[in-house]
Amino acid sequence: MTEGAESVGPLFLRPTELEAALGYEFADRQLFQRALTHGSLGEGSGHNNERLEFLGDSVLGLATSVELFRNREGLSEGEMTRVRAMLVSRKSMAEEAKRLEVARFLRVGKMFADASKITDTVVSNALEAILGAIFLEAGFETAARVVVRILGPRLHAAMALPSRRDWKSLLGHVVQTDRLGVVEYVLVSQAGPDHDRTFEIAVQLGERQFPSGVGRSKKDAEQAAAREALTVMEALDRWP
């Protein structure tokens, strides 16, 4: 073991709590070890989890896409893309990695001697690396079952979303799932006569105001504003 690494101990000698939480037990203990080995250990790309993380990211995206395709026939391609982006976002995966306590099992270098310095990116990447390792050992269907197990509540909530393009409901789901606060719809401006009025409304979330949306009714403007907010969140690859 490279100097500065955390002790592996009995982790790779028998099924672990992490495997129990994943619902999958590795036959190849070295593969499992590589999935949990961070690059800071200095063991080279063939011995750390960077390449597995690359593979696991694709497995995660495909498994989520298949689950949405099979169970949400009413969602359009664009809607499935947006829901998938929420489910596999760095924030979402980091929260699931923390729930599974992935950091407890990581092999890391001296820079992470203080466990509090292990970042969301490190644990989310490790979780994706584990998915990549499961795919290599047991195939896609098994890896996909683990994805569904990991993302369970988030996936079920996504399945319950309205089939039509209800951006307000989708935004409300994101905000509630990630506990971001209370969504407010702020009237920015209105123009035109009563029979042909245009409304401009923006989403306010805490101290942050997102780009506004425009519509011929307040309802339409609120939907447009919610869509603008979701677009910004996806572009940032994380929620504010």
C-alpha positions as CSV (number, residue, x, y, z in Angstrom):
1,M,0.0,0.0,0.0
2,T,1.3,3.5,-0.9
3,E,2.5,5.6,2.0
4,G,-0.3,8.0,3.1
5,A,-3.2,5.7,2.1
6,E,-5.9,4.8,4.6
7,S,-5.6,1.2,5.8
8,V,-7.7,-1.2,3.8
9,G,-8.2,-3.6,6.7
10,P,-10.8,-6.3,6.3
11,L,-12.8,-4.4,3.7
12,F,-11.9,-6.6,0.7
13,L,-11.9,-9.9,2.6
14,R,-15.6,-10.3,3.1
15,P,-18.9,-8.6,2.1
16,T,-19.1,-5.1,3.4
17,E,-21.8,-2.8,4.7
18,L,-21.5,-0.9,1.4
19,E,-22.1,-4.0,-0.6
20,A,-25.2,-4.8,1.5
21,A,-26.5,-1.3,0.9
22,L,-25.9,-1.6,-2.9
23,G,-27.5,-5.1,-3.0
24,Y,-24.5,-6.5,-4.8
25,E,-21.5,-8.5,-3.6
26,F,-18.3,-8.4,-5.7
27,A,-16.7,-11.7,-6.7
28,D,-13.6,-9.8,-7.9
29,R,-12.3,-8.1,-4.7
30,Q,-9.5,-6.4,-6.6
31,L,-12.0,-4.8,-9.0
32,F,-14.0,-3.6,-6.0
33,Q,-10.8,-2.2,-4.4
34,R,-9.9,-0.3,-7.6
35,A,-13.4,1.3,-7.7
36,L,-12.8,2.6,-4.2
37,T,-9.2,3.8,-4.9
38,H,-8.8,7.6,-5.5
39,G,-6.2,9.0,-7.8
40,S,-4.5,10.8,-4.8
41,L,-3.1,7.5,-3.8
42,G,-0.7,7.8,-6.7
43,E,-1.1,4.2,-8.0
44,G,-1.7,5.1,-11.7
45,S,-4.8,5.1,-13.9
46,G,-4.8,1.3,-14.1
47,H,-5.1,0.9,-10.3
48,N,-7.3,3.9,-9.3
49,N,-11.0,4.5,-10.1
50,E,-10.7,7.1,-12.8
51,R,-11.3,4.8,-15.8
52,L,-14.1,3.0,-13.9
53,E,-15.8,6.3,-13.1
54,F,-15.8,7.2,-16.8
55,L,-17.5,3.9,-17.6
56,G,-19.9,4.1,-14.6
57,D,-21.1,7.6,-15.7
58,S,-22.3,6.0,-19.0
59,V,-23.9,3.1,-17.2
60,L,-25.7,5.5,-14.9
61,G,-27.0,7.6,-17.7
62,L,-28.2,4.6,-19.8
63,A,-29.8,2.8,-16.8
64,T,-31.7,5.9,-15.9
65,S,-32.7,6.5,-19.5
66,V,-34.0,2.9,-19.8
67,E,-36.0,3.2,-16.6
68,L,-37.6,6.4,-17.7
69,F,-38.3,5.0,-21.2
70,R,-39.9,1.9,-19.9
71,N,-42.1,3.5,-17.2
72,R,-42.8,7.0,-18.4
73,E,-44.4,6.6,-21.9
74,G,-46.0,10.1,-21.6
75,L,-42.6,11.9,-21.4
76,S,-41.2,13.5,-24.5
77,E,-37.5,13.1,-25.4
78,G,-36.8,16.6,-24.1
79,E,-38.7,15.9,-20.8
80,M,-36.8,12.6,-20.3
81,T,-33.5,14.4,-20.9
82,R,-34.3,17.0,-18.3
83,V,-35.5,14.5,-15.7
84,R,-32.5,12.3,-16.3
85,A,-30.2,15.3,-15.8
86,M,-31.7,15.9,-12.4
87,L,-31.4,12.3,-11.4
88,V,-27.7,11.9,-12.4
89,S,-26.5,15.3,-11.4
90,R,-23.4,15.6,-9.4
91,K,-25.4,16.9,-6.4
92,S,-27.8,14.0,-6.6
93,M,-25.0,11.4,-6.8
94,A,-23.1,13.0,-4.0
95,E,-26.1,12.9,-1.7
96,E,-26.6,9.2,-2.5
97,A,-22.9,8.5,-1.9
98,K,-23.1,10.2,1.4
99,R,-26.2,8.2,2.3
100,L,-24.3,5.1,1.5
101,E,-21.3,6.4,3.4
102,V,-19.0,5.7,0.5
103,A,-16.3,7.9,2.1
104,R,-15.8,5.4,4.9
105,F,-14.5,2.8,2.4
106,L,-12.3,5.0,0.1
107,R,-8.6,4.4,-0.3
108,V,-7.1,7.9,-0.4
109,G,-3.8,9.7,-0.2
110,K,-2.4,12.1,2.4
111,M,-4.3,15.1,1.0
112,F,-7.5,13.5,2.4
113,A,-6.0,12.5,5.8
114,D,-8.7,14.6,7.3
115,A,-11.9,12.9,6.2
116,S,-13.8,16.2,6.2
117,K,-11.7,17.2,3.1
118,I,-13.2,14.5,1.0
119,T,-15.3,16.4,-1.5
120,D,-18.7,15.7,-3.1
121,T,-16.9,15.2,-6.4
122,V,-14.7,12.5,-4.9
123,V,-17.5,10.5,-3.4
124,S,-19.9,10.9,-6.4
125,N,-17.1,9.8,-8.7
126,A,-16.4,6.7,-6.5
127,L,-20.1,5.7,-6.6
128,E,-20.1,6.0,-10.4
129,A,-16.8,3.9,-10.5
130,I,-18.6,1.2,-8.4
131,L,-21.3,1.1,-11.0
132,G,-18.7,0.7,-13.7
133,A,-17.1,-2.1,-11.8
134,I,-20.5,-3.9,-11.4
135,F,-21.1,-3.5,-15.1
136,L,-17.7,-5.1,-15.9
137,E,-18.3,-8.0,-13.6
138,A,-22.0,-8.7,-13.9
139,G,-23.3,-6.9,-17.0
140,F,-25.7,-4.1,-17.7
141,E,-28.9,-5.5,-16.3
142,T,-27.3,-6.1,-12.9
143,A,-25.7,-2.7,-12.8
144,A,-29.1,-1.1,-13.8
145,R,-30.8,-2.9,-10.9
146,V,-28.2,-1.3,-8.6
147,V,-28.8,2.1,-10.1
148,V,-32.6,1.7,-9.5
149,R,-31.8,0.6,-5.9
150,I,-29.6,3.6,-5.3
151,L,-31.8,6.2,-6.9
152,G,-35.0,4.6,-5.7
153,P,-36.9,7.5,-4.1
154,R,-35.7,10.0,-6.7
155,L,-36.8,7.7,-9.5
156,H,-40.2,7.0,-8.0
157,A,-40.7,10.7,-7.6
158,A,-39.7,11.3,-11.2
159,M,-42.1,8.6,-12.4
160,A,-44.9,10.4,-10.6
161,L,-44.3,13.7,-12.4
162,P,-47.1,14.9,-14.8
163,S,-46.6,13.6,-18.4
164,R,-47.3,16.9,-20.0
165,R,-44.8,19.7,-20.0
166,D,-45.6,21.0,-16.6
167,W,-42.4,22.8,-15.8
168,K,-43.8,24.2,-12.5
169,S,-44.4,20.7,-11.2
170,L,-41.0,19.6,-12.3
171,L,-39.3,22.6,-10.7
172,G,-41.3,22.0,-7.5
173,H,-40.1,18.4,-7.5
174,V,-36.4,19.5,-7.9
175,V,-36.7,22.1,-5.1
176,Q,-38.5,19.7,-2.7
177,T,-36.1,16.8,-3.4
178,D,-33.0,18.8,-2.8
179,R,-34.5,21.0,-0.1
180,L,-33.6,24.3,-1.8
181,G,-36.3,26.4,-0.1
182,V,-39.5,27.9,-1.3
183,V,-40.2,28.8,-4.9
184,E,-41.8,32.2,-5.6
185,Y,-43.1,33.6,-8.9
186,V,-42.4,37.3,-9.2
187,L,-44.2,39.5,-11.6
188,V,-41.5,41.5,-13.4
189,S,-43.6,43.4,-15.8
190,Q,-46.8,43.4,-17.8
191,A,-47.7,45.2,-21.0
192,G,-50.5,45.7,-23.5
193,P,-54.3,46.2,-23.3
194,D,-56.5,43.9,-21.3
195,H,-57.5,41.8,-24.3
196,D,-53.9,41.3,-25.4
197,R,-51.7,41.5,-22.3
198,T,-48.2,40.0,-22.0
199,F,-46.8,39.0,-18.6
200,E,-43.1,38.7,-17.6
201,I,-42.5,36.5,-14.5
202,A,-39.3,35.2,-12.9
203,V,-38.7,32.4,-10.4
204,Q,-37.3,33.6,-7.0
205,L,-35.5,31.0,-4.9
206,G,-34.1,32.5,-1.7
207,E,-32.0,35.4,-2.7
208,R,-31.6,34.2,-6.3
209,Q,-33.8,35.3,-9.2
210,F,-33.6,33.3,-12.4
211,P,-34.1,34.7,-16.0
212,S,-37.8,35.6,-16.6
213,G,-40.3,33.9,-18.8
214,V,-43.0,35.6,-20.9
215,G,-46.6,34.5,-21.7
216,R,-50.0,35.8,-22.7
217,S,-51.3,34.8,-19.3
218,K,-49.8,34.6,-15.8
219,K,-50.1,30.8,-15.9
220,D,-48.1,30.6,-19.2
221,A,-45.5,33.1,-18.0
222,E,-45.0,31.1,-14.8
223,Q,-44.5,27.9,-16.8
224,A,-41.9,29.7,-19.0
225,A,-40.2,31.0,-15.9
226,A,-40.0,27.6,-14.3
227,R,-38.5,26.2,-17.5
228,E,-35.9,29.0,-17.6
229,A,-34.9,28.2,-14.0
230,L,-34.6,24.5,-14.8
231,T,-32.4,25.3,-17.8
232,V,-30.0,27.3,-15.7
233,M,-29.8,24.6,-13.1
234,E,-28.9,22.0,-15.7
235,A,-26.4,24.3,-17.3
236,L,-24.6,24.6,-13.9
237,D,-24.7,20.8,-13.5
238,R,-25.8,21.3,-10.0
239,W,-28.6,23.0,-8.0
240,P,-27.9,26.3,-6.3
